[in-house]
Protein backbone atom coordinates (compact mmCIF):
# COMPACT_ATOMS: atom_id res chain seq x y z
CA UNK A 1 0.00 0.00 0.00
CA UNK A 2 1.40 3.37 -1.01
CA UNK A 3 0.32 6.51 0.76
CA UNK A 4 -1.51 8.85 -1.61
CA UNK A 5 -1.11 12.10 0.28
CA UNK A 6 0.37 13.26 3.56
CA UNK A 7 -2.61 15.18 4.91
CA UNK A 8 -0.62 16.34 7.94
CA UNK A 9 1.73 18.27 5.63
CA UNK A 10 -1.03 19.34 3.25
CA UNK A 11 -3.28 20.76 5.98
CA UNK A 12 -1.33 21.32 9.19
CA UNK A 13 -3.93 23.68 10.66
CA UNK A 14 -6.70 21.17 9.96
CA UNK A 15 -4.71 18.42 11.66
CA UNK A 16 -3.99 20.77 14.56
CA UNK A 17 -7.74 21.38 14.98
CA UNK A 18 -8.41 17.63 15.03
CA UNK A 19 -5.62 17.27 17.59
CA UNK A 20 -7.34 19.77 19.85
CA UNK A 21 -10.55 17.73 19.74
CA UNK A 22 -8.51 14.60 20.50
CA UNK A 23 -6.87 16.41 23.42
CA UNK A 24 -10.27 17.42 24.76
CA UNK A 25 -11.50 13.82 24.61
CA UNK A 26 -8.40 12.57 26.43
CA UNK A 27 -9.02 15.00 29.31
CA UNK A 28 -12.82 14.72 29.28
CA UNK A 29 -12.98 12.11 32.01
CA UNK A 30 -13.85 9.21 29.71
CA UNK A 31 -11.78 6.11 30.46
CA UNK A 32 -8.88 5.93 28.01
CA UNK A 33 -9.16 2.18 27.53
CA UNK A 34 -12.87 2.47 26.75
CA UNK A 35 -12.13 5.20 24.21
CA UNK A 36 -9.45 3.06 22.55
CA UNK A 37 -11.83 0.07 22.37
CA UNK A 38 -14.37 2.32 20.67
CA UNK A 39 -11.71 3.73 18.33
CA UNK A 40 -10.63 0.20 17.41
CA UNK A 41 -14.20 -0.93 16.70
CA UNK A 42 -14.97 2.13 14.55
CA UNK A 43 -11.73 1.60 12.63
CA UNK A 44 -12.66 -2.03 12.01
CA UNK A 45 -16.07 -1.01 10.65
CA UNK A 46 -14.49 1.61 8.39
CA UNK A 47 -11.61 -0.62 7.28
CA UNK A 48 -8.83 1.74 8.33
CA UNK A 49 -5.72 -0.44 8.59
CA UNK A 50 -3.59 2.40 9.99
CA UNK A 51 -6.01 3.09 12.85
CA UNK A 52 -6.66 -0.60 13.57
CA UNK A 53 -2.92 -1.11 13.92
CA UNK A 54 -2.46 1.99 16.09
CA UNK A 55 -5.36 1.36 18.49
CA UNK A 56 -4.52 -2.32 18.85
CA UNK A 57 -1.00 -1.30 19.88
CA UNK A 58 -2.40 1.34 22.25
CA UNK A 59 -4.66 -1.21 23.94
CA UNK A 60 -1.78 -3.66 24.34
CA UNK A 61 0.35 -0.89 25.91
CA UNK A 62 -2.52 -0.21 28.35
CA UNK A 63 -2.47 -3.85 29.43
CA UNK A 64 -5.64 -5.04 27.69
CA UNK A 65 -5.42 -8.78 27.12
CA UNK A 66 -5.11 -9.98 23.54
CA UNK A 67 -8.13 -12.28 24.08
CA UNK A 68 -10.30 -9.21 24.51
CA UNK A 69 -8.72 -7.22 21.67
CA UNK A 70 -9.18 -9.95 19.06
CA UNK A 71 -12.85 -10.33 20.02
CA UNK A 72 -13.74 -6.65 19.65
CA UNK A 73 -15.30 -7.24 16.18
CA UNK A 74 -17.63 -9.85 17.71
CA UNK A 75 -18.05 -8.36 21.16
CA UNK A 76 -21.76 -9.30 21.09
CA UNK A 77 -20.67 -12.95 21.30
CA UNK A 78 -17.98 -12.28 23.91
CA UNK A 79 -19.97 -10.06 26.28
CA UNK A 80 -18.41 -11.62 29.38
CA UNK A 81 -15.10 -9.96 28.47
CA UNK A 82 -16.59 -6.47 28.29
CA UNK A 83 -18.03 -4.29 31.04
CA UNK A 84 -21.54 -2.90 30.82
CA UNK A 85 -20.13 0.51 29.91
CA UNK A 86 -17.87 -0.98 27.24
CA UNK A 87 -20.78 -2.91 25.71
CA UNK A 88 -22.97 0.19 25.68
CA UNK A 89 -20.15 2.29 24.20
CA UNK A 90 -19.40 -0.28 21.49
CA UNK A 91 -23.08 -0.56 20.53
CA UNK A 92 -23.40 3.23 20.47
CA UNK A 93 -20.23 3.56 18.38
CA UNK A 94 -21.50 0.99 15.88
CA UNK A 95 -24.86 2.75 15.53
CA UNK A 96 -23.40 6.23 15.19
CA UNK A 97 -20.77 5.01 12.71
CA UNK A 98 -23.39 3.20 10.61
CA UNK A 99 -25.91 6.03 10.84
CA UNK A 100 -26.60 6.00 7.08
CA UNK A 101 -27.58 2.32 7.11
CA UNK A 102 -29.73 2.07 10.21
CA UNK A 103 -30.09 5.41 11.91
CA UNK A 104 -29.37 5.34 15.62
CA UNK A 105 -31.83 2.97 17.32
CA UNK A 106 -33.59 4.08 20.49
CA UNK A 107 -32.44 0.87 22.20
CA UNK A 108 -28.79 1.84 21.72
CA UNK A 109 -29.43 5.35 23.02
CA UNK A 110 -31.29 4.01 26.06
CA UNK A 111 -28.51 1.50 26.83
CA UNK A 112 -25.83 4.18 26.52
CA UNK A 113 -27.74 6.80 28.48
CA UNK A 114 -28.32 4.27 31.27
CA UNK A 115 -24.58 4.00 31.97
CA UNK A 116 -23.20 7.35 30.79
CA UNK A 117 -24.04 10.83 32.03
CA UNK A 118 -25.25 13.34 29.44
CA UNK A 119 -21.77 14.90 29.32
CA UNK A 120 -20.10 11.51 28.96
CA UNK A 121 -22.46 10.49 26.17
CA UNK A 122 -21.93 13.79 24.36
CA UNK A 123 -18.15 13.42 24.73
CA UNK A 124 -18.28 9.79 23.60
CA UNK A 125 -20.24 10.83 20.52
CA UNK A 126 -17.70 13.57 19.78
CA UNK A 127 -14.97 10.91 20.07
CA UNK A 128 -16.90 8.67 17.67
CA UNK A 129 -17.22 11.50 15.17
CA UNK A 130 -13.51 12.27 15.50
CA UNK A 131 -12.47 8.67 14.86
CA UNK A 132 -14.77 8.48 11.84
CA UNK A 133 -13.00 11.59 10.52
CA UNK A 134 -9.55 10.10 11.14
CA UNK A 135 -10.64 6.85 9.46
CA UNK A 136 -11.82 8.70 6.39
CA UNK A 137 -8.48 10.48 6.17
CA UNK A 138 -6.56 7.24 6.70
CA UNK A 139 -8.55 5.23 4.15
CA UNK A 140 -8.74 8.03 1.56
CA UNK A 141 -5.03 8.78 1.65
CA UNK A 142 -3.87 5.21 2.46
CA UNK A 143 -1.90 5.90 5.63
CA UNK A 144 0.65 3.14 6.08
CA UNK A 145 0.18 1.08 9.26
CA UNK A 146 3.23 0.82 11.53
CA UNK A 147 3.33 -2.97 11.04
CA UNK A 148 3.47 -2.56 7.25
CA UNK A 149 6.11 0.17 7.44
CA UNK A 150 8.28 -2.08 9.65
CA UNK A 151 7.93 -5.01 7.26
CA UNK A 152 8.99 -2.83 4.33
CA UNK A 153 12.05 -1.46 6.13
C-alpha positions in Angstrom: 0.0 0.0 0.0 1.4 3.4 -1.0 0.3 6.5 0.8 -1.5 8.8 -1.6 -1.1 12.1 0.3 0.4 13.3 3.6 -2.6 15.2 4.9 -0.6 16.3 7.9 1.7 18.3 5.6 -1.0 19.3 3.2 -3.3 20.8 6.0 -1.3 21.3 9.2 -3.9 23.7 10.7 -6.7 21.2 10.0 -4.7 18.4 11.7 -4.0 20.8 14.6 -7.7 21.4 15.0 -8.4 17.6 15.0 -5.6 17.3 17.6 -7.3 19.8 19.9 -10.6 17.7 19.7 -8.5 14.6 20.5 -6.9 16.4 23.4 -10.3 17.4 24.8 -11.5 13.8 24.6 -8.4 12.6 26.4 -9.0 15.0 29.3 -12.8 14.7 29.3 -13.0 12.1 32.0 -13.8 9.2 29.7 -11.8 6.1 30.5 -8.9 5.9 28.0 -9.2 2.2 27.5 -12.9 2.5 26.8 -12.1 5.2 24.2 -9.4 3.1 22.5 -11.8 0.1 22.4 -14.4 2.3 20.7 -11.7 3.7 18.3 -10.6 0.2 17.4 -14.2 -0.9 16.7 -15.0 2.1 14.6 -11.7 1.6 12.6 -12.7 -2.0 12.0 -16.1 -1.0 10.7 -14.5 1.6 8.4 -11.6 -0.6 7.3 -8.8 1.7 8.3 -5.7 -0.4 8.6 -3.6 2.4 10.0 -6.0 3.1 12.8 -6.7 -0.6 13.6 -2.9 -1.1 13.9 -2.5 2.0 16.1 -5.4 1.4 18.5 -4.5 -2.3 18.9 -1.0 -1.3 19.9 -2.4 1.3 22.3 -4.7 -1.2 23.9 -1.8 -3.7 24.3 0.3 -0.9 25.9 -2.5 -0.2 28.3 -2.5 -3.9 29.4 -5.6 -5.0 27.7 -5.4 -8.8 27.1 -5.1 -10.0 23.5 -8.1 -12.3 24.1 -10.3 -9.2 24.5 -8.7 -7.2 21.7 -9.2 -9.9 19.1 -12.8 -10.3 20.0 -13.7 -6.7 19.7 -15.3 -7.2 16.2 -17.6 -9.9 17.7 -18.1 -8.4 21.2 -21.8 -9.3 21.1 -20.7 -12.9 21.3 -18.0 -12.3 23.9 -20.0 -10.1 26.3 -18.4 -11.6 29.4 -15.1 -10.0 28.5 -16.6 -6.5 28.3 -18.0 -4.3 31.0 -21.5 -2.9 30.8 -20.1 0.5 29.9 -17.9 -1.0 27.2 -20.8 -2.9 25.7 -23.0 0.2 25.7 -20.2 2.3 24.2 -19.4 -0.3 21.5 -23.1 -0.6 20.5 -23.4 3.2 20.5 -20.2 3.6 18.4 -21.5 1.0 15.9 -24.9 2.7 15.5 -23.4 6.2 15.2 -20.8 5.0 12.7 -23.4 3.2 10.6 -25.9 6.0 10.8 -26.6 6.0 7.1 -27.6 2.3 7.1 -29.7 2.1 10.2 -30.1 5.4 11.9 -29.4 5.3 15.6 -31.8 3.0 17.3 -33.6 4.1 20.5 -32.4 0.9 22.2 -28.8 1.8 21.7 -29.4 5.4 23.0 -31.3 4.0 26.1 -28.5 1.5 26.8 -25.8 4.2 26.5 -27.7 6.8 28.5 -28.3 4.3 31.3 -24.6 4.0 32.0 -23.2 7.3 30.8 -24.0 10.8 32.0 -25.3 13.3 29.4 -21.8 14.9 29.3 -20.1 11.5 29.0 -22.5 10.5 26.2 -21.9 13.8 24.4 -18.1 13.4 24.7 -18.3 9.8 23.6 -20.2 10.8 20.5 -17.7 13.6 19.8 -15.0 10.9 20.1 -16.9 8.7 17.7 -17.2 11.5 15.2 -13.5 12.3 15.5 -12.5 8.7 14.9 -14.8 8.5 11.8 -13.0 11.6 10.5 -9.5 10.1 11.1 -10.6 6.8 9.5 -11.8 8.7 6.4 -8.5 10.5 6.2 -6.6 7.2 6.7 -8.6 5.2 4.2 -8.7 8.0 1.6 -5.0 8.8 1.7 -3.9 5.2 2.5 -1.9 5.9 5.6 0.7 3.1 6.1 0.2 1.1 9.3 3.2 0.8 11.5 3.3 -3.0 11.0 3.5 -2.6 7.2 6.1 0.2 7.4 8.3 -2.1 9.6 7.9 -5.0 7.3 9.0 -2.8 4.3 12.0 -1.5 6.1 
